[in-house]
């Protein structure tokens, strides 16, 4: 299954065993997730527990941090800031892979994308009328 960028990021909680972090899932598939964070207080290769909800299904899975990316902007600023206006703060991205995803969670992810695809098709049909 190809990785899917999400139109609306999904809130996620990461548990590093020493602290809890909150962020947003920017991409999702049955292999793993790409998460936006304000900071990354763990190293590549670290194991964490992530929790997020898809269509009223709580998914809690063990993941491994695979790659870290610096300087990510969800939306690139289109205008030059005013002299007293602060620039947007760049975020960090972390690629994480599920260690042994539970079958019910894999099914929940597949169903979530099927539902999004059906909604997009329905919207397209209505706009073509």
Backbone atoms as SQL, in Angstrom:
CREATE TABLE atoms (id INTEGER PRIMARY KEY, chain TEXT, resi INTEGER, resn TEXT, atom TEXT, x REAL, y REAL, z REAL);
INSERT INTO atoms VALUES
  (1, 'A', 1, 'UNK', 'N', 0.845, -1.182, 0.000),
  (2, 'A', 1, 'UNK', 'CA', 0.000, 0.000, 0.000),
  (3, 'A', 1, 'UNK', 'C', 0.884, 1.236, 0.000),
  (4, 'A', 2, 'UNK', 'N', 0.631, 2.124, -0.898),
  (5, 'A', 2, 'UNK', 'CA', 1.407, 3.354, -0.994),
  (6, 'A', 2, 'UNK', 'C', 1.106, 4.259, 0.192),
  (7, 'A', 3, 'UNK', 'N', 2.078, 5.104, 0.518),
  (8, 'A', 3, 'UNK', 'CA', 1.885, 6.062, 1.593),
  (9, 'A', 3, 'UNK', 'C', 0.910, 7.137, 1.130),
  (10, 'A', 4, 'UNK', 'N', 0.048, 7.541, 2.010),
  (11, 'A', 4, 'UNK', 'CA', -0.959, 8.536, 1.668),
  (12, 'A', 4, 'UNK', 'C', -0.764, 9.789, 2.500),
  (13, 'A', 5, 'UNK', 'N', -0.599, 10.913, 1.811),
  (14, 'A', 5, 'UNK', 'CA', -0.577, 12.194, 2.499),
  (15, 'A', 5, 'UNK', 'C', -2.014, 12.496, 2.905),
  (16, 'A', 6, 'UNK', 'N', -2.182, 13.049, 4.063),
  (17, 'A', 6, 'UNK', 'CA', -3.513, 13.313, 4.603),
  (18, 'A', 6, 'UNK', 'C', -3.897, 14.766, 4.375),
  (19, 'A', 7, 'UNK', 'N', -5.157, 15.006, 3.970),
  (20, 'A', 7, 'UNK', 'CA', -5.641, 16.384, 3.831),
  (21, 'A', 7, 'UNK', 'C', -5.730, 17.051, 5.189),
  (22, 'A', 8, 'UNK', 'N', -6.212, 16.299, 6.151),
  (23, 'A', 8, 'UNK', 'CA', -6.311, 16.794, 7.525),
  (24, 'A', 8, 'UNK', 'C', -5.418, 15.922, 8.397),
  (25, 'A', 9, 'UNK', 'N', -4.364, 16.494, 8.962),
  (26, 'A', 9, 'UNK', 'CA', -3.484, 15.699, 9.823),
  (27, 'A', 9, 'UNK', 'C', -4.257, 15.086, 10.998),
  (28, 'A', 10, 'UNK', 'N', -3.774, 13.951, 11.468),
  (29, 'A', 10, 'UNK', 'CA', -4.409, 13.217, 12.563),
  (30, 'A', 10, 'UNK', 'C', -3.570, 13.403, 13.825),
  (31, 'A', 11, 'UNK', 'N', -4.211, 13.791, 14.919),
  (32, 'A', 11, 'UNK', 'CA', -3.502, 13.968, 16.189),
  (33, 'A', 11, 'UNK', 'C', -2.948, 12.624, 16.652),
  (34, 'A', 12, 'UNK', 'N', -1.735, 12.657, 17.193),
  (35, 'A', 12, 'UNK', 'CA', -1.071, 11.444, 17.666),
  (36, 'A', 12, 'UNK', 'C', -0.332, 11.747, 18.964),
  (37, 'A', 13, 'UNK', 'N', -0.258, 10.752, 19.836),
  (38, 'A', 13, 'UNK', 'CA', 0.528, 10.841, 21.062),
  (39, 'A', 13, 'UNK', 'C', 1.657, 9.831, 20.965),
  (40, 'A', 14, 'UNK', 'N', 2.870, 10.272, 21.285),
  (41, 'A', 14, 'UNK', 'CA', 4.036, 9.395, 21.284),
  (42, 'A', 14, 'UNK', 'C', 4.522, 9.245, 22.714),
  (43, 'A', 15, 'UNK', 'N', 4.775, 8.029, 23.119),
  (44, 'A', 15, 'UNK', 'CA', 5.281, 7.749, 24.467),
  (45, 'A', 15, 'UNK', 'C', 6.699, 7.205, 24.329),
  (46, 'A', 16, 'UNK', 'N', 7.670, 7.978, 24.839),
  (47, 'A', 16, 'UNK', 'CA', 9.073, 7.581, 24.749),
  (48, 'A', 16, 'UNK', 'C', 9.526, 6.849, 26.002),
  (49, 'A', 17, 'UNK', 'N', 8.617, 6.510, 26.871),
  (50, 'A', 17, 'UNK', 'CA', 8.846, 5.887, 28.181),
  (51, 'A', 17, 'UNK', 'C', 9.325, 6.898, 29.213),
  (52, 'A', 18, 'UNK', 'N', 10.003, 7.989, 28.777),
  (53, 'A', 18, 'UNK', 'CA', 10.399, 9.023, 29.730),
  (54, 'A', 18, 'UNK', 'C', 9.522, 10.258, 29.607),
  (55, 'A', 19, 'UNK', 'N', 8.807, 10.384, 28.481),
  (56, 'A', 19, 'UNK', 'CA', 7.923, 11.532, 28.291),
  (57, 'A', 19, 'UNK', 'C', 6.893, 11.240, 27.208),
  (58, 'A', 20, 'UNK', 'N', 5.808, 12.016, 27.257),
  (59, 'A', 20, 'UNK', 'CA', 4.771, 11.923, 26.223),
  (60, 'A', 20, 'UNK', 'C', 4.860, 13.164, 25.343),
  (61, 'A', 21, 'UNK', 'N', 4.755, 12.944, 24.038),
  (62, 'A', 21, 'UNK', 'CA', 4.792, 14.037, 23.070),
  (63, 'A', 21, 'UNK', 'C', 3.517, 13.998, 22.255),
  (64, 'A', 22, 'UNK', 'N', 3.080, 15.157, 21.776),
  (65, 'A', 22, 'UNK', 'CA', 1.940, 15.200, 20.875),
  (66, 'A', 22, 'UNK', 'C', 2.402, 15.754, 19.544),
  (67, 'A', 23, 'UNK', 'N', 1.774, 15.273, 18.487),
  (68, 'A', 23, 'UNK', 'CA', 2.111, 15.719, 17.151),
  (69, 'A', 23, 'UNK', 'C', 0.968, 15.422, 16.206),
  (70, 'A', 24, 'UNK', 'N', 1.269, 15.441, 14.914),
  (71, 'A', 24, 'UNK', 'CA', 0.261, 15.199, 13.889),
  (72, 'A', 24, 'UNK', 'C', 0.807, 14.230, 12.853),
  (73, 'A', 25, 'UNK', 'N', -0.011, 13.242, 12.493),
  (74, 'A', 25, 'UNK', 'CA', 0.350, 12.316, 11.430),
  (75, 'A', 25, 'UNK', 'C', 0.097, 13.026, 10.108),
  (76, 'A', 26, 'UNK', 'N', 1.139, 13.125, 9.289),
  (77, 'A', 26, 'UNK', 'CA', 1.049, 13.792, 7.993),
  (78, 'A', 26, 'UNK', 'C', 0.876, 12.779, 6.864),
  (79, 'A', 27, 'UNK', 'N', 1.451, 11.587, 7.042),
  (80, 'A', 27, 'UNK', 'CA', 1.291, 10.497, 6.086),
  (81, 'A', 27, 'UNK', 'C', 1.090, 9.212, 6.868),
  (82, 'A', 28, 'UNK', 'N', 0.327, 8.303, 6.260),
  (83, 'A', 28, 'UNK', 'CA', -0.043, 7.074, 6.943),
  (84, 'A', 28, 'UNK', 'C', -0.141, 5.946, 5.927),
  (85, 'A', 29, 'UNK', 'N', 0.323, 4.771, 6.299),
  (86, 'A', 29, 'UNK', 'CA', 0.058, 3.542, 5.562),
  (87, 'A', 29, 'UNK', 'C', 0.183, 2.375, 6.532),
  (88, 'A', 30, 'UNK', 'N', 0.059, 1.158, 6.026),
  (89, 'A', 30, 'UNK', 'CA', 0.083, 0.003, 6.928),
  (90, 'A', 30, 'UNK', 'C', 1.500, -0.371, 7.355),
  (91, 'A', 31, 'UNK', 'N', 2.500, 0.314, 6.814),
  (92, 'A', 31, 'UNK', 'CA', 3.891, 0.090, 7.216),
  (93, 'A', 31, 'UNK', 'C', 4.285, 1.048, 8.336),
  (94, 'A', 32, 'UNK', 'N', 3.776, 2.289, 8.277),
  (95, 'A', 32, 'UNK', 'CA', 4.179, 3.261, 9.283),
  (96, 'A', 32, 'UNK', 'C', 3.535, 4.617, 9.096),
  (97, 'A', 33, 'UNK', 'N', 4.131, 5.616, 9.767),
  (98, 'A', 33, 'UNK', 'CA', 3.583, 6.969, 9.786),
  (99, 'A', 33, 'UNK', 'C', 4.705, 7.991, 9.652),
  (100, 'A', 34, 'UNK', 'N', 4.336, 9.164, 9.174),
  (101, 'A', 34, 'UNK', 'CA', 5.225, 10.318, 9.144),
  (102, 'A', 34, 'UNK', 'C', 4.583, 11.355, 10.058),
  (103, 'A', 35, 'UNK', 'N', 5.293, 11.724, 11.128),
  (104, 'A', 35, 'UNK', 'CA', 4.721, 12.553, 12.191),
  (105, 'A', 35, 'UNK', 'C', 5.415, 13.909, 12.265),
  (106, 'A', 36, 'UNK', 'N', 4.604, 14.966, 12.353),
  (107, 'A', 36, 'UNK', 'CA', 5.097, 16.331, 12.560),
  (108, 'A', 36, 'UNK', 'C', 5.196, 16.577, 14.057),
  (109, 'A', 37, 'UNK', 'N', 6.368, 17.059, 14.506),
  (110, 'A', 37, 'UNK', 'CA', 6.606, 17.386, 15.918),
  (111, 'A', 37, 'UNK', 'C', 7.271, 18.755, 16.014),
  (112, 'A', 38, 'UNK', 'N', 7.152, 19.384, 17.181),
  (113, 'A', 38, 'UNK', 'CA', 7.866, 20.638, 17.420),
  (114, 'A', 38, 'UNK', 'C', 9.349, 20.384, 17.667),
  (115, 'A', 39, 'UNK', 'N', 9.637, 19.244, 18.298),
  (116, 'A', 39, 'UNK', 'CA', 11.029, 18.879, 18.586),
  (117, 'A', 39, 'UNK', 'C', 11.120, 17.355, 18.613),
  (118, 'A', 40, 'UNK', 'N', 12.345, 16.852, 18.454),
  (119, 'A', 40, 'UNK', 'CA', 12.554, 15.404, 18.446),
  (120, 'A', 40, 'UNK', 'C', 13.563, 15.075, 19.558),
  (121, 'A', 41, 'UNK', 'N', 13.071, 14.663, 20.733),
  (122, 'A', 41, 'UNK', 'CA', 13.975, 14.380, 21.850),
  (123, 'A', 41, 'UNK', 'C', 14.448, 12.922, 21.918),
  (124, 'A', 42, 'UNK', 'N', 14.425, 12.202, 20.798),
  (125, 'A', 42, 'UNK', 'CA', 14.888, 10.813, 20.773),
  (126, 'A', 42, 'UNK', 'C', 15.699, 10.597, 19.498),
  (127, 'A', 43, 'UNK', 'N', 16.472, 9.526, 19.481),
  (128, 'A', 43, 'UNK', 'CA', 17.379, 9.268, 18.368),
  (129, 'A', 43, 'UNK', 'C', 16.752, 8.343, 17.335),
  (130, 'A', 44, 'UNK', 'N', 17.294, 8.393, 16.119),
  (131, 'A', 44, 'UNK', 'CA', 16.923, 7.433, 15.086),
  (132, 'A', 44, 'UNK', 'C', 17.207, 6.036, 15.647),
  (133, 'A', 45, 'UNK', 'N', 16.262, 5.136, 15.434),
  (134, 'A', 45, 'UNK', 'CA', 16.407, 3.778, 15.949),
  (135, 'A', 45, 'UNK', 'C', 15.679, 3.554, 17.259),
  (136, 'A', 46, 'UNK', 'N', 15.193, 4.637, 17.884),
  (137, 'A', 46, 'UNK', 'CA', 14.469, 4.522, 19.155),
  (138, 'A', 46, 'UNK', 'C', 13.119, 3.836, 18.941),
  (139, 'A', 47, 'UNK', 'N', 12.693, 3.107, 19.964),
  (140, 'A', 47, 'UNK', 'CA', 11.372, 2.488, 19.960),
  (141, 'A', 47, 'UNK', 'C', 10.429, 3.341, 20.806),
  (142, 'A', 48, 'UNK', 'N', 9.213, 3.556, 20.302),
  (143, 'A', 48, 'UNK', 'CA', 8.207, 4.348, 20.993),
  (144, 'A', 48, 'UNK', 'C', 6.865, 3.649, 20.865),
  (145, 'A', 49, 'UNK', 'N', 5.899, 4.124, 21.629),
  (146, 'A', 49, 'UNK', 'CA', 4.520, 3.684, 21.487),
  (147, 'A', 49, 'UNK', 'C', 3.714, 4.870, 20.988),
  (148, 'A', 50, 'UNK', 'N', 2.939, 4.657, 19.916),
  (149, 'A', 50, 'UNK', 'CA', 2.104, 5.722, 19.376),
  (150, 'A', 50, 'UNK', 'C', 0.638, 5.363, 19.571),
  (151, 'A', 51, 'UNK', 'N', -0.185, 6.384, 19.772),
  (152, 'A', 51, 'UNK', 'CA', -1.634, 6.207, 19.897),
  (153, 'A', 51, 'UNK', 'C', -2.326, 7.274, 19.074),
  (154, 'A', 52, 'UNK', 'N', -3.307, 6.834, 18.260),
  (155, 'A', 52, 'UNK', 'CA', -4.124, 7.762, 17.483),
  (156, 'A', 52, 'UNK', 'C', -5.447, 7.084, 17.172),
  (157, 'A', 53, 'UNK', 'N', -6.416, 7.886, 16.753),
  (158, 'A', 53, 'UNK', 'CA', -7.760, 7.380, 16.494),
  (159, 'A', 53, 'UNK', 'C', -8.126, 7.577, 15.027),
  (160, 'A', 54, 'UNK', 'N', -8.652, 6.513, 14.434),
  (161, 'A', 54, 'UNK', 'CA', -9.198, 6.556, 13.071),
  (162, 'A', 54, 'UNK', 'C', -10.636, 6.083, 13.143),
  (163, 'A', 55, 'UNK', 'N', -11.574, 6.928, 12.778),
  (164, 'A', 55, 'UNK', 'CA', -12.991, 6.543, 12.761),
  (165, 'A', 55, 'UNK', 'C', -13.411, 5.807, 14.039),
  (166, 'A', 56, 'UNK', 'N', -13.146, 6.389, 15.171),
  (167, 'A', 56, 'UNK', 'CA', -13.528, 5.850, 16.475),
  (168, 'A', 56, 'UNK', 'C', -12.800, 4.559, 16.860),
  (169, 'A', 57, 'UNK', 'N', -11.729, 4.209, 16.152),
  (170, 'A', 57, 'UNK', 'CA', -10.910, 3.056, 16.512),
  (171, 'A', 57, 'UNK', 'C', -9.595, 3.590, 17.064),
  (172, 'A', 58, 'UNK', 'N', -9.301, 3.268, 18.330),
  (173, 'A', 58, 'UNK', 'CA', -8.043, 3.688, 18.938),
  (174, 'A', 58, 'UNK', 'C', -6.950, 2.703, 18.536),
  (175, 'A', 59, 'UNK', 'N', -5.914, 3.220, 17.894),
  (176, 'A', 59, 'UNK', 'CA', -4.777, 2.398, 17.504),
  (177, 'A', 59, 'UNK', 'C', -3.609, 2.731, 18.417),
  (178, 'A', 60, 'UNK', 'N', -3.084, 1.745, 19.093),
  (179, 'A', 60, 'UNK', 'CA', -1.893, 1.892, 19.920),
  (180, 'A', 60, 'UNK', 'C', -0.910, 0.840, 19.456),
  (181, 'A', 61, 'UNK', 'N', 0.235, 1.290, 18.962),
  (182, 'A', 61, 'UNK', 'CA', 1.207, 0.389, 18.361),
  (183, 'A', 61, 'UNK', 'C', 2.626, 0.782, 18.751),
  (184, 'A', 62, 'UNK', 'N', 3.492, -0.201, 18.763),
  (185, 'A', 62, 'UNK', 'CA', 4.924, 0.011, 18.978),
  (186, 'A', 62, 'UNK', 'C', 5.543, 0.357, 17.622),
  (187, 'A', 63, 'UNK', 'N', 6.371, 1.419, 17.588),
  (188, 'A', 63, 'UNK', 'CA', 7.021, 1.852, 16.355),
  (189, 'A', 63, 'UNK', 'C', 8.515, 2.038, 16.593),
  (190, 'A', 64, 'UNK', 'N', 9.245, 2.097, 15.494),
  (191, 'A', 64, 'UNK', 'CA', 10.672, 2.417, 15.559),
  (192, 'A', 64, 'UNK', 'C', 10.923, 3.652, 14.712),
  (193, 'A', 65, 'UNK', 'N', 11.656, 4.599, 15.263),
  (194, 'A', 65, 'UNK', 'CA', 12.021, 5.821, 14.554),
  (195, 'A', 65, 'UNK', 'C', 13.045, 5.461, 13.476),
  (196, 'A', 66, 'UNK', 'N', 12.722, 5.782, 12.216),
  (197, 'A', 66, 'UNK', 'CA', 13.564, 5.397, 11.081),
  (198, 'A', 66, 'UNK', 'C', 14.395, 6.571, 10.559),
  (199, 'A', 67, 'UNK', 'N', 13.741, 7.735, 10.361),
  (200, 'A', 67, 'UNK', 'CA', 14.431, 8.923, 9.836),
  (201, 'A', 67, 'UNK', 'C', 13.884, 10.162, 10.522),
  (202, 'A', 68, 'UNK', 'N', 14.734, 11.182, 10.629),
  (203, 'A', 68, 'UNK', 'CA', 14.333, 12.488, 11.160),
  (204, 'A', 68, 'UNK', 'C', 14.602, 13.540, 10.094),
  (205, 'A', 69, 'UNK', 'N', 13.653, 14.480, 9.947),
  (206, 'A', 69, 'UNK', 'CA', 13.787, 15.568, 8.982),
  (207, 'A', 69, 'UNK', 'C', 13.624, 16.896, 9.717),
  (208, 'A', 70, 'UNK', 'N', 14.489, 17.864, 9.405),
  (209, 'A', 70, 'UNK', 'CA', 14.416, 19.194, 10.020),
  (210, 'A', 70, 'UNK', 'C', 13.829, 20.206, 9.050),
  (211, 'A', 71, 'UNK', 'N', 13.282, 21.278, 9.585),
  (212, 'A', 71, 'UNK', 'CA', 12.866, 22.423, 8.786),
  (213, 'A', 71, 'UNK', 'C', 11.660, 22.210, 7.898),
  (214, 'A', 72, 'UNK', 'N', 10.659, 21.517, 8.377),
  (215, 'A', 72, 'UNK', 'CA', 9.459, 21.240, 7.603),
  (216, 'A', 72, 'UNK', 'C', 8.409, 22.308, 7.857),
  (217, 'A', 73, 'UNK', 'N', 7.823, 22.847, 6.776),
  (218, 'A', 73, 'UNK', 'CA', 6.687, 23.757, 6.871),
  (219, 'A', 73, 'UNK', 'C', 5.486, 23.044, 6.274),
  (220, 'A', 74, 'UNK', 'N', 4.404, 22.926, 7.040),
  (221, 'A', 74, 'UNK', 'CA', 3.192, 22.302, 6.507),
  (222, 'A', 74, 'UNK', 'C', 2.691, 23.076, 5.300),
  (223, 'A', 75, 'UNK', 'N', 2.687, 24.385, 5.413),
  (224, 'A', 75, 'UNK', 'CA', 2.335, 25.254, 4.292),
  (225, 'A', 75, 'UNK', 'C', 3.405, 26.333, 4.196),
  (226, 'A', 76, 'UNK', 'N', 3.976, 26.472, 3.035),
  (227, 'A', 76, 'UNK', 'CA', 5.031, 27.467, 2.831),
  (228, 'A', 76, 'UNK', 'C', 4.395, 28.855, 2.868),
  (229, 'A', 77, 'UNK', 'N', 4.975, 29.781, 3.635),
  (230, 'A', 77, 'UNK', 'CA', 4.416, 31.142, 3.687),
  (231, 'A', 77, 'UNK', 'C', 4.397, 31.766, 2.301),
  (232, 'A', 78, 'UNK', 'N', 3.252, 32.348, 1.929),
  (233, 'A', 78, 'UNK', 'CA', 3.096, 32.921, 0.589),
  (234, 'A', 78, 'UNK', 'C', 3.471, 34.396, 0.538),
  (235, 'A', 79, 'UNK', 'N', 3.430, 35.046, 1.671),
  (236, 'A', 79, 'UNK', 'CA', 3.722, 36.471, 1.647),
  (237, 'A', 79, 'UNK', 'C', 4.916, 36.768, 2.542),
  (238, 'A', 80, 'UNK', 'N', 5.551, 37.859, 2.236),
  (239, 'A', 80, 'UNK', 'CA', 6.669, 38.297, 3.057),
  (240, 'A', 80, 'UNK', 'C', 6.105, 38.865, 4.363),
  (241, 'A', 81, 'UNK', 'N', 6.667, 38.478, 5.501),
  (242, 'A', 81, 'UNK', 'CA', 6.122, 38.978, 6.763),
  (243, 'A', 81, 'UNK', 'C', 6.373, 40.476, 6.943),
  (244, 'A', 82, 'UNK', 'N', 5.491, 41.084, 7.701),
  (245, 'A', 82, 'UNK', 'CA', 5.647, 42.490, 8.063),
  (246, 'A', 82, 'UNK', 'C', 6.880, 42.612, 8.970),
  (247, 'A', 83, 'UNK', 'N', 7.431, 43.826, 9.116),
  (248, 'A', 83, 'UNK', 'CA', 8.645, 43.993, 9.934),
  (249, 'A', 83, 'UNK', 'C', 8.511, 43.486, 11.375),
  (250, 'A', 84, 'UNK', 'N', 7.325, 43.603, 11.975),
  (251, 'A', 84, 'UNK', 'CA', 7.160, 43.160, 13.370),
  (252, 'A', 84, 'UNK', 'C', 6.512, 41.772, 13.462),
  (253, 'A', 85, 'UNK', 'N', 6.317, 41.134, 12.330),
  (254, 'A', 85, 'UNK', 'CA', 5.652, 39.827, 12.307),
  (255, 'A', 85, 'UNK', 'C', 6.701, 38.708, 12.298),
  (256, 'A', 86, 'UNK', 'N', 6.478, 37.694, 13.120),
  (257, 'A', 86, 'UNK', 'CA', 7.420, 36.573, 13.206),
  (258, 'A', 86, 'UNK', 'C', 7.208, 35.596, 12.052),
  (259, 'A', 87, 'UNK', 'N', 8.290, 35.007, 11.621),
  (260, 'A', 87, 'UNK', 'CA', 8.202, 33.962, 10.601),
  (261, 'A', 87, 'UNK', 'C', 7.607, 32.694, 11.224),
  (262, 'A', 88, 'UNK', 'N', 6.924, 31.882, 10.433),
  (263, 'A', 88, 'UNK', 'CA', 6.438, 30.614, 10.975),
  (264, 'A', 88, 'UNK', 'C', 7.612, 29.761, 11.446),
  (265, 'A', 89, 'UNK', 'N', 7.390, 29.007, 12.511),
  (266, 'A', 89, 'UNK', 'CA', 8.432, 28.144, 13.054),
  (267, 'A', 89, 'UNK', 'C', 8.446, 26.824, 12.288),
  (268, 'A', 90, 'UNK', 'N', 9.602, 26.430, 11.775),
  (269, 'A', 90, 'UNK', 'CA', 9.643, 25.139, 11.089),
  (270, 'A', 90, 'UNK', 'C', 9.435, 23.992, 12.073),
  (271, 'A', 91, 'UNK', 'N', 8.805, 22.953, 11.601),
  (272, 'A', 91, 'UNK', 'CA', 8.551, 21.771, 12.415),
  (273, 'A', 91, 'UNK', 'C', 9.553, 20.690, 12.061),
  (274, 'A', 92, 'UNK', 'N', 9.511, 19.621, 12.792),
  (275, 'A', 92, 'UNK', 'CA', 10.346, 18.451, 12.538),
  (276, 'A', 92, 'UNK', 'C', 9.436, 17.320, 12.068),
  (277, 'A', 93, 'UNK', 'N', 9.981, 16.426, 11.260),
  (278, 'A', 93, 'UNK', 'CA', 9.242, 15.249, 10.816),
  (279, 'A', 93, 'UNK', 'C', 10.002, 14.003, 11.230),
  (280, 'A', 94, 'UNK', 'N', 9.252, 12.982, 11.624),
  (281, 'A', 94, 'UNK', 'CA', 9.842, 11.703, 11.997),
  (282, 'A', 94, 'UNK', 'C', 9.122, 10.602, 11.233),
  (283, 'A', 95, 'UNK', 'N', 9.892, 9.786, 10.527),
  (284, 'A', 95, 'UNK', 'CA', 9.337, 8.609, 9.876),
  (285, 'A', 95, 'UNK', 'C', 9.444, 7.451, 10.857),
  (286, 'A', 96, 'UNK', 'N', 8.337, 6.762, 11.071),
  (287, 'A', 96, 'UNK', 'CA', 8.291, 5.644, 12.021),
  (288, 'A', 96, 'UNK', 'C', 7.632, 4.448, 11.364),
  (289, 'A', 97, 'UNK', 'N', 8.163, 3.269, 11.633),
  (290, 'A', 97, 'UNK', 'CA', 7.579, 2.039, 11.113),
  (291, 'A', 97, 'UNK', 'C', 6.975, 1.230, 12.252),
  (292, 'A', 98, 'UNK', 'N', 5.790, 0.670, 11.986),
  (293, 'A', 98, 'UNK', 'CA', 5.158, -0.209, 12.964),
  (294, 'A', 98, 'UNK', 'C', 6.023, -1.455, 13.132),
  (295, 'A', 99, 'UNK', 'N', 6.147, -1.940, 14.362),
  (296, 'A', 99, 'UNK', 'CA', 6.953, -3.127, 14.602),
  (297, 'A', 99, 'UNK', 'C', 6.204, -4.408, 14.247),
  (298, 'A', 100, 'UNK', 'N', 5.027, -4.587, 14.780),
  (299, 'A', 100, 'UNK', 'CA', 4.165, -5.734, 14.463),
  (300, 'A', 100, 'UNK', 'C', 2.724, -5.249, 14.560),
  (301, 'A', 101, 'UNK', 'N', 2.255, -4.623, 13.497),
  (302, 'A', 101, 'UNK', 'CA', 0.918, -4.031, 13.547),
  (303, 'A', 101, 'UNK', 'C', -0.137, -5.122, 13.722),
  (304, 'A', 102, 'UNK', 'N', -1.058, -4.866, 14.624),
  (305, 'A', 102, 'UNK', 'CA', -2.163, -5.803, 14.834),
  (306, 'A', 102, 'UNK', 'C', -3.049, -5.811, 13.597),
  (307, 'A', 103, 'UNK', 'N', -3.576, -6.978, 13.258),
  (308, 'A', 103, 'UNK', 'CA', -4.409, -7.113, 12.065),
  (309, 'A', 103, 'UNK', 'C', -5.611, -6.172, 12.120),
  (310, 'A', 104, 'UNK', 'N', -6.244, -6.042, 13.295),
  (311, 'A', 104, 'UNK', 'CA', -7.411, -5.156, 13.389),
  (312, 'A', 104, 'UNK', 'C', -7.028, -3.697, 13.120),
  (313, 'A', 105, 'UNK', 'N', -5.799, -3.303, 13.445),
  (314, 'A', 105, 'UNK', 'CA', -5.347, -1.943, 13.171),
  (315, 'A', 105, 'UNK', 'C', -4.999, -1.769, 11.697),
  (316, 'A', 106, 'UNK', 'N', -4.414, -2.786, 11.084),
  (317, 'A', 106, 'UNK', 'CA', -4.139, -2.738, 9.647),
  (318, 'A', 106, 'UNK', 'C', -5.450, -2.591, 8.871),
  (319, 'A', 107, 'UNK', 'N', -6.464, -3.356, 9.279),
  (320, 'A', 107, 'UNK', 'CA', -7.778, -3.273, 8.640),
  (321, 'A', 107, 'UNK', 'C', -8.390, -1.891, 8.849),
  (322, 'A', 108, 'UNK', 'N', -8.244, -1.316, 10.030),
  (323, 'A', 108, 'UNK', 'CA', -8.787, 0.020, 10.311),
  (324, 'A', 108, 'UNK', 'C', -8.150, 1.066, 9.394),
  (325, 'A', 109, 'UNK', 'N', -6.850, 0.949, 9.132),
  (326, 'A', 109, 'UNK', 'CA', -6.164, 1.896, 8.248),
  (327, 'A', 109, 'UNK', 'C', -6.682, 1.745, 6.816),
  (328, 'A', 110, 'UNK', 'N', -6.792, 0.500, 6.344),
  (329, 'A', 110, 'UNK', 'CA', -7.287, 0.257, 4.981),
  (330, 'A', 110, 'UNK', 'C', -8.718, 0.782, 4.840),
  (331, 'A', 111, 'UNK', 'N', -9.564, 0.502, 5.818),
  (332, 'A', 111, 'UNK', 'CA', -10.955, 0.989, 5.768),
  (333, 'A', 111, 'UNK', 'C', -11.020, 2.505, 5.793),
  (334, 'A', 112, 'UNK', 'N', -10.157, 3.142, 6.560),
  (335, 'A', 112, 'UNK', 'CA', -10.111, 4.598, 6.636),
  (336, 'A', 112, 'UNK', 'C', -9.855, 5.185, 5.247),
  (337, 'A', 113, 'UNK', 'N', -8.880, 4.627, 4.525),
  (338, 'A', 113, 'UNK', 'CA', -8.576, 5.143, 3.191),
  (339, 'A', 113, 'UNK', 'C', -9.658, 4.802, 2.186),
  (340, 'A', 114, 'UNK', 'N', -10.303, 3.661, 2.335),
  (341, 'A', 114, 'UNK', 'CA', -11.423, 3.326, 1.449),
  (342, 'A', 114, 'UNK', 'C', -12.560, 4.327, 1.645),
  (343, 'A', 115, 'UNK', 'N', -12.813, 4.691, 2.899),
  (344, 'A', 115, 'UNK', 'CA', -13.861, 5.666, 3.199),
  (345, 'A', 115, 'UNK', 'C', -13.521, 7.034, 2.595),
  (346, 'A', 116, 'UNK', 'N', -12.249, 7.460, 2.710),
  (347, 'A', 116, 'UNK', 'CA', -11.828, 8.732, 2.124),
  (348, 'A', 116, 'UNK', 'C', -11.969, 8.712, 0.607),
  (349, 'A', 117, 'UNK', 'N', -11.607, 7.596, -0.010),
  (350, 'A', 117, 'UNK', 'CA', -11.708, 7.477, -1.462),
  (351, 'A', 117, 'UNK', 'C', -13.170, 7.533, -1.908),
  (352, 'A', 118, 'UNK', 'N', -14.053, 6.848, -1.184),
  (353, 'A', 118, 'UNK', 'CA', -15.475, 6.867, -1.518),
  (354, 'A', 118, 'UNK', 'C', -16.044, 8.275, -1.385),
  (355, 'A', 119, 'UNK', 'N', -15.648, 8.989, -0.346),
  (356, 'A', 119, 'UNK', 'CA', -16.125, 10.368, -0.156),
  (357, 'A', 119, 'UNK', 'C', -15.630, 11.264, -1.288),
  (358, 'A', 120, 'UNK', 'N', -14.383, 11.082, -1.715),
  (359, 'A', 120, 'UNK', 'CA', -13.837, 11.889, -2.808),
  (360, 'A', 120, 'UNK', 'C', -14.574, 11.592, -4.116),
  (361, 'A', 121, 'UNK', 'N', -14.877, 10.327, -4.364),
  (362, 'A', 121, 'UNK', 'CA', -15.619, 9.964, -5.578),
  (363, 'A', 121, 'UNK', 'C', -17.028, 10.547, -5.565),
  (364, 'A', 122, 'UNK', 'N', -17.680, 10.498, -4.413),
  (365, 'A', 122, 'UNK', 'CA', -19.026, 11.055, -4.292),
  (366, 'A', 122, 'UNK', 'C', -19.010, 12.564, -4.534),
  (367, 'A', 123, 'UNK', 'N', -18.004, 13.247, -4.009),
  (368, 'A', 123, 'UNK', 'CA', -17.874, 14.685, -4.208),
  (369, 'A', 123, 'UNK', 'C', -17.628, 14.995, -5.681),
  (370, 'A', 124, 'UNK', 'N', -16.803, 14.204, -6.333),
  (371, 'A', 124, 'UNK', 'CA', -16.499, 14.401, -7.743),
  (372, 'A', 124, 'UNK', 'C', -17.753, 14.207, -8.591),
  (373, 'A', 125, 'UNK', 'N', -18.546, 13.174, -8.255),
  (374, 'A', 125, 'UNK', 'CA', -19.788, 12.919, -9.002),
  (375, 'A', 125, 'UNK', 'C', -20.763, 14.077, -8.868),
  (376, 'A', 126, 'UNK', 'N', -20.895, 14.627, -7.631),
  (377, 'A', 126, 'UNK', 'CA', -21.802, 15.731, -7.416),
  (378, 'A', 126, 'UNK', 'C', -21.351, 16.974, -8.193),
  (379, 'A', 127, 'UNK', 'N', -20.040, 17.201, -8.260),
  (380, 'A', 127, 'UNK', 'CA', -19.565, 18.387, -8.954),
  (381, 'A', 127, 'UNK', 'C', -19.648, 18.258, -10.475),
  (382, 'A', 128, 'UNK', 'N', -19.735, 17.028, -10.980),
  (383, 'A', 128, 'UNK', 'CA', -19.856, 16.806, -12.432),
  (384, 'A', 128, 'UNK', 'C', -21.299, 16.892, -12.927),
  (385, 'A', 129, 'UNK', 'N', -22.233, 17.023, -12.051),
  (386, 'A', 129, 'UNK', 'CA', -23.655, 17.092, -12.442),
  (387, 'A', 129, 'UNK', 'C', -24.017, 18.438, -12.960);
